[in-house]
Amino acid sequence: MFTDTYPGIRVDDGVPQQITDEVIREDRFSLYLNNVHLTDQVASNDMVRELGAGFVICEGLCDAVESVEVDGMEIYVEGDTRQEVTLEMRSGGGHGIHQRTPRPVTSALSVPAVEVYAATAEIMSDTWQKTGGVHCSVLMKDGVLVAKSCDIGRHNTVDKVVGAAELGQIDRSLCYIGCTGRQPAGMVGKVANAGIPILISRAAPTNKGIELATETGITLINFSRNRRFTIFAHPERIAGITEMLAETGKAEGETDE
């Protein structure tokens, strides 16, 4: 379990009441890459092997991992590294790896709008309903849920579902990801390093997030709620959207004449 129960006093319209409430736990893990200490991660105590595998892939340190072992609060990852390690502070207050622009994402994946709706629906979780203290990410393939993670950090949730795909030997270029959190460059960069072509979020992007998605070839979708979403980069991967826009433009042009 990664929640604890704590007493509190709920005040409803000025009236106090003694309650107990579920609260998300905050743990700290030390991450090692090839037996060298890499960083400490504040995360929820769940899918810890996946966290280690996904972090080194999403930060562009490894294309794949050879093994992941967990010993208490220490995570040991083995894999061939492809860049030197320099830590930087991310927008969420955590550390990531300072890196060059991720390599372009090459994938011919195209999904219909109905799969965007389905991914958005999967993002909801019982843990969020109980605690209100977690983010969630889901990894989808062919309209089917591949992996799901809830964590106190939005970055961790992406690492964990990517790590699940890596450990399960799933082709990430055929997957798409759904998230609850906002999408700055650090989040988009993780998805690009993982080679995932479509990123869907319930929350907002930043300008750097949009620019990086455009540069790396990621289809970036934000404000995805119920049956509405906004595409900020590479709309061609959402089946029929660009064609419908072209037809609308033609119709408007005919009307103007």
N, C-alpha and C positions, 0 to 999 in steps of 0.2 A: 504493500500500500504506500502511495506517496501523498497521502493526506493524513492529518491529525485532527482531533476534536478539541476545541477550546471553548471555555465558557465566555459569555458576553452578555451585555445588556442591550436589548433592542428597544429603541424608543420610537413608537408609532403614534404620530399626532400628539406628541407630548407625554404619552403614557409609557413608562418603562416596563420591561418584562425580562426576566432571567431566561437565557437560552443557551444552548450548546450549538456550535457551528463547525462544519468541516472547513479546514484551512489547508491550503497546499503547502507541502514541505519544501524547504530550500536546502539542497545538499551541495557539496563541493567535491569535484573529482579532479585528480591530477592525471593529465594525459601525457603519455610517453610515445614517441615515434622512434622506432628502432633503438629502444632503451635510452633515449635522450629525452629529458623532460622538455615538453613543448609548451604547455600552458596549464593553468587551472581553470576548470569550467564550473560555473554555478548552474546547476541543472536539477531536474526532478529525477528521483531514483527509480527510473523505469527505462527499459530499452537501452541499457548502458553500453553493451557491445555495439549496438547500432550507432550510438552517439560517437564512439571512437572511430568507427569505420567511416561514417558519414562526414565527420569533421575534416579528416585529412583529405578526403575527396573534394568536398565542397569548398575548402580553402585552397584548392589547386596544388596541394603538396604531393599527392599521388593520384594516378589514374585508376588504380585498383589496390586492394590490400591483400596481403598474404595470410594474415592471421590477426585475431583480436582476442586478448585475454583480459579478464577483470579480476583483480585481487583487492578485495575490500573497496576502498575509494580510489583505487588506481587503475587506469586503463592503459594497456600496453598494445600498441598497434605496430605491426611489421608491414613494410611495403617499400617499393622503390620510389625515392623522392625525385621530384623534377624541378625544385626551386629552393633557394635558400629561405630560411625562416626569419621574418621580421614582424613582430607584433605591432598592431595598431589599435586604437580605441574606436569602437563602432558606435553608431548612433544610439543603440540600445544600452550603451554603458559597458558592454562586454568587449573582450579582446577578440580580434580576428587576425588573420595573416595578411600583412601588406603585400600586395601582388600587382603584377602587371595586368592589363586588360585580359580577361579570360579568352580562351580560344573560341572562335565562332562555333555555334551549335549547328550541326548539320543533321537534319532530319526531315524526311518527307511527310511526317505525321500531319494529318488533318483530322479534326473532330467536328461533329455537328454541335450546334448551340445547346442541344439537349444534354450533351455530356458536360458542358460547362455548368448547367443547372444541377446536374447530378453530383459533380464534385463539390459544389457549394453546399449542397444539402448534407454531404458526408462530413463537412468540417465541424458541424455541431457535435458536442460531446457531453456525456453525463458528468464528467469531471468539471467542465466549465459551468454546467447548470448548478452543481453543488457548491463550488467554491468561487466562481467568478475570477479565479486567479491564474488561469493558464491560457496559453495560445495553443492552437492546434494546426497540424498540417496533415494532408492526406496525399498519397501517391496512387494514381489511377492508371489503368491500362485496359484498353478496349471496353471502357465503361464499367470496369470492375475494380473494386477497392483492393489495392495491393498491400498497402501499409498505412497505419494511422498512428499519430503520436500527439500526446498532450504534454506540455512542459511549461515551466515558468518563463522560459525564454523563447521568443519566436524563432531565433536563429537555431536553437537546439532542435526544434521540431522538424526543421528542414533537414538538419544533419541526420536525425534519427530515421526518417523515412528513406532518405538516400542510402544510409547504412543498411537498412533492411533490404533494399533492392540489391545492394552489393553482396551482402551475405547470402541472399537468395538467388544470386546469379541471374537477375532479371535485367533485360536490355533497357537501360534508362532512356535511350533515344526514342523508344516507343511509348513512353510514359508522359503523363502531365501531372502537375502538382497543384494542390489547392491549399491556401493559407488563410489564417485569420488576421495576421499583422500587416502593418504598412510595408511598402516595398521601396526602400532606399537602395543605393547602389550595392551595399554590402549583401543584402538579401538576394538581389538579382544576380550578383556575381556568384553566389553559392550555387544557384540553379544552373547557371551557365557552365561552371566548372564540372558539375555533375552530368552535363550533356542532356539536360531535360529541356525540350523545346517549347513547352507551354506552361506559363505561370499564372495562376488564378488567385485573386485575393479579394476578401470582403472589404479590405481597407484601402486607403489611398496610396498612390505612388509619390515619389519625389521627382524633381526634375532630373537628378542624376540617375535615378532608377530607370526612368524612361529612356534617357540617352544611352545607358549601358545596354538595355534590352534591345534598342534599335541597332546598336553597334554589333552585338553578339548574335543577333538573329533570333531572339526569344520573343514569342508572342506574349505580350504583357496585358493581362486583363485585371481591372480593378473595379471596386464598388459592385462586386458580384453579389447580388442579394435577390432571393426569389427568382424571378425570370427577367432580371435586368442586369446588364453589365456594360462596362466601357472598355474598349480595346485601345491601348495607347501605342502599341508597336506590333508590327507584322500581323495584320489581320488576316492574311491569306491562309493561315492555318485553321481558321474557323470556317468550316465548309459553307459556301454560298454567300458569305457576307459581302465580299468585294464585288461579286456578280450582281447582287441585289442593289448595291450602291451605284454600280454602273448603269443599271437599268433605270434606277430612280433619277440619275443625272440626265439620262437621255430623255425621259419623260418630262422632266422639268424644262429641258432645253426646247423640246417640241412645243410646250405650252407657252414659253416666252416668245417664240416666233409667231 
